[in-house]
Amino acid sequence: MDMHYNLHIIKSLFSFFTGEADPDQFLPLLTASIQEVRSVLLENADESDVRLCYLAAAVANLRYTEIHGARENCLATYAGTISRESDCTQRMRFAQQLVKSYQGLCRDLIQDTGAFLISTRG
């Protein structure tokens, strides 16, 4: 992917998905997600296809959600008795579904990897 052009789009989408106002602070995560998408591209895939930006941003959102979920599970709630796991689980499912949706959208550009991009957690 042309990093100069597409990174701007990916950062905007990542902000939209996560609600983060400053996606630049997540540049390492975004770059890793771009590489993750590159690793599953078909040999003849057009890397400038904007659909890949959506997939890379969705993968970055999933990784972001995994990181925040792991951190939140370690935090106590206000009363100290209610589990936060259900909220985290819902966000994780949404992030995984977003990746699956964009994988489907990009099916003519990427290898049939099954759950490769979302295989870090169930």
Residue pairs with C-beta under 8 A, 6 or more apart in sequence:
1 7
1 34
1 37
1 38
1 47
1 48
1 52
1 53
1 56
2 47
2 48
3 34
5 48
6 34
6 48
6 50
6 52
6 53
6 56
7 30
7 34
9 50
9 53
9 57
10 30
10 33
10 34
10 53
10 56
10 57
10 60
11 23
11 24
11 30
12 23
13 53
13 54
13 57
13 58
14 20
14 23
14 26
14 30
14 57
14 60
14 61
14 64
15 21
15 23
16 57
17 57
17 58
17 60
17 61
17 95
17 98
18 61
18 64
18 65
20 26
20 64
23 30
26 60
26 64
29 60
29 63
29 64
29 67
30 56
30 57
30 60
32 60
32 63
33 56
33 57
33 59
33 60
33 63
34 56
36 56
36 59
36 117
37 52
37 55
37 56
37 59
37 110
37 117
38 47
40 110
40 111
40 113
40 116
40 117
41 47
41 52
41 109
41 110
41 111
42 108
42 109
42 110
42 111
45 52
45 109
45 110
46 109
49 106
49 109
51 102
51 105
51 106
51 109
52 106
52 109
54 102
54 105
54 106
55 99
55 102
55 103
55 105
55 106
55 110
55 117
58 95
58 98
58 99
58 101
58 102
59 99
59 117
61 95
61 98
61 99
62 95
62 96
62 98
62 99
62 117
62 118
64 95
65 91
65 92
65 94
65 95
66 92
66 95
66 120
66 121
68 88
68 91
69 88
69 91
69 92
72 84
72 87
72 88
73 84
73 85
73 88
75 84
77 83
77 84
92 121
96 118
99 117
99 118
100 118
103 110
103 113
103 117
